Amino acid sequence: MNRTTKNRFSSGMTDEDWFNQGKSDAWAGRPKVPPEQDAQAASMYDLGYSEGEITHPPTELK
């Protein structure tokens, strides 16, 4: 497990962190992987992922 993955699933993440992680995963084209043990965090992740699918990453060239 690399450092990014380990940090990503640590319990110290806020709702905003989960929302941003979901959006980032959508922008990067990664599969949706919400946390399984925390329903609130999973909801925030799903919300961010959904928003990320309909918006473009800030670094994307047009």
C-alpha positions in Angstrom: 0.0 0.0 0.0 1.6 3.3 -1.0 1.5 6.4 1.2 -1.3 8.1 -0.7 -3.6 5.2 -0.4 -2.8 4.7 3.3 -3.5 8.4 4.1 -6.6 8.4 2.0 -8.3 5.8 4.1 -7.3 7.1 7.5 -10.1 8.2 9.7 -8.8 11.7 10.2 -10.5 13.0 7.0 -13.2 15.6 7.2 -16.4 15.7 5.1 -14.8 18.3 2.9 -11.7 16.0 2.5 -14.0 13.1 1.3 -15.9 15.4 -1.0 -12.6 16.7 -2.6 -11.2 13.1 -2.8 -14.4 12.0 -4.7 -14.1 14.9 -7.1 -10.4 14.3 -7.6 -11.0 10.6 -8.3 -13.6 11.4 -10.9 -11.4 14.0 -12.6 -8.5 11.4 -12.7 -10.8 8.7 -14.2 -10.4 6.4 -11.2 -13.2 4.1 -10.2 -15.5 5.2 -7.5 -14.3 3.8 -4.1 -16.2 5.3 -1.2 -15.2 4.4 2.3 -17.2 1.3 3.4 -17.2 1.8 7.2 -18.5 5.4 7.4 -21.8 6.2 5.8 -21.4 10.0 6.1 -17.9 9.9 4.5 -19.2 7.7 1.8 -22.1 10.1 1.1 -19.7 13.1 0.8 -17.3 11.0 -1.4 -20.2 10.1 -3.7 -21.4 13.7 -3.9 -17.9 14.9 -4.8 -17.5 12.1 -7.4 -20.8 13.0 -9.0 -19.8 16.7 -9.2 -16.4 15.7 -10.6 -18.0 13.8 -13.4 -19.9 16.8 -14.6 -17.2 19.4 -14.1 -13.7 19.6 -15.5 -10.5 19.5 -13.5 -8.9 23.0 -12.9 -5.8 21.9 -14.8 -7.6 20.6 -17.9 -6.7 22.5 -21.1 -9.6 23.6 -23.2 
